[in-house]
Amino acid sequence: MKEVAQEALKYLQDNLLLSIVIAALAGFAGMKSVSLAKKTNPAVFFIVGALGVFLGQFAILYFGLKEILDEVSQFRLLFDLLAAYIGSFIVAMLVNMFSPH
């Protein structure tokens, strides 16, 4: 599992600018999907998004979907965004569950 985490981090580091943009978008979408609060700190969006991007890439590698995604490389960005959104949604649910209201 440690190797999968290291491989996910390496992928994110190799595509740093894209990962930052996806983290911001996924964090915003994940937090807005879960939270009913109208105002949220943009830093929280990015933190949730960054954790979501890592969680999404980890899941792709852990479940062996990388080989499938390599075959349809033209859709890799779409799958990265979808995985990041799902990961951010999970992280946002946890943040919302444990945050004081």
C-alpha positions in Angstrom: 0.0 0.0 0.0 3.0 2.3 0.7 4.2 1.7 -2.9 0.8 2.7 -4.3 0.8 5.9 -2.2 4.3 6.7 -3.4 3.3 6.1 -7.0 0.2 8.3 -6.6 2.4 11.1 -5.2 4.9 10.8 -8.0 2.0 11.1 -10.6 0.8 14.2 -8.9 4.3 15.7 -8.7 4.9 15.0 -12.3 1.7 16.8 -13.3 1.9 19.5 -10.6 0.1 22.4 -12.4 -2.7 20.2 -13.6 -3.0 18.7 -10.1 -3.3 22.1 -8.5 -6.1 23.2 -10.9 -8.0 19.9 -10.5 -7.6 20.2 -6.7 -9.1 23.6 -6.7 -12.1 22.6 -8.9 -12.7 19.3 -7.1 -12.4 20.9 -3.7 -14.9 23.6 -4.6 -17.3 21.1 -6.1 -17.0 18.6 -3.3 -17.5 21.1 -0.5 -20.5 22.8 -2.3 -22.0 19.3 -2.8 -21.8 18.5 0.8 -22.0 21.7 2.8 -25.1 23.9 3.0 -23.0 26.8 4.3 -23.0 29.7 1.9 -19.5 31.0 2.8 -16.5 28.7 3.0 -12.8 29.6 3.1 -11.1 29.1 -0.3 -8.2 27.5 1.6 -10.5 24.8 2.8 -11.6 24.2 -0.8 -8.0 23.7 -1.8 -7.1 21.4 1.2 -10.1 19.3 0.6 -9.3 19.2 -3.1 -5.7 18.3 -2.6 -6.7 15.4 -0.3 -9.3 14.4 -2.8 -6.9 14.4 -5.7 -4.5 12.2 -3.8 -7.3 9.9 -2.7 -8.6 9.6 -6.2 -5.2 8.8 -7.7 -4.6 6.3 -4.9 -7.9 4.6 -5.7 -7.1 4.5 -9.4 -3.8 2.8 -8.7 -5.0 0.6 -5.9 -7.8 -0.9 -7.9 -5.7 -1.4 -11.0 -7.5 1.1 -13.2 -4.2 2.7 -14.4 -3.8 0.1 -17.2 -7.3 0.7 -18.5 -6.8 4.5 -18.4 -3.5 4.2 -20.3 -5.4 2.5 -23.1 -7.8 5.5 -23.3 -5.3 8.2 -22.6 -7.4 10.9 -24.4 -9.9 10.6 -21.5 -7.3 10.6 -18.7 -8.1 14.2 -17.7 -11.8 13.4 -17.4 -11.1 10.4 -15.2 -8.6 12.4 -13.1 -11.2 15.0 -12.5 -13.9 12.5 -11.7 -11.7 10.6 -9.3 -10.6 13.9 -7.7 -14.3 14.9 -7.3 -15.2 11.6 -5.7 -12.2 11.8 -3.4 -13.0 15.4 -2.5 -16.7 14.5 -1.9 -15.6 11.8 0.6 -13.2 14.2 2.4 -15.8 17.0 2.4 -18.3 14.6 4.0 -15.8 13.8 6.7 -15.0 17.4 7.3 -18.7 18.3 7.4 -19.5 15.4 9.7 -16.8 16.4 12.3 -17.0 20.1 12.1 -19.0 22.0 14.7 -22.2 23.6 13.4 
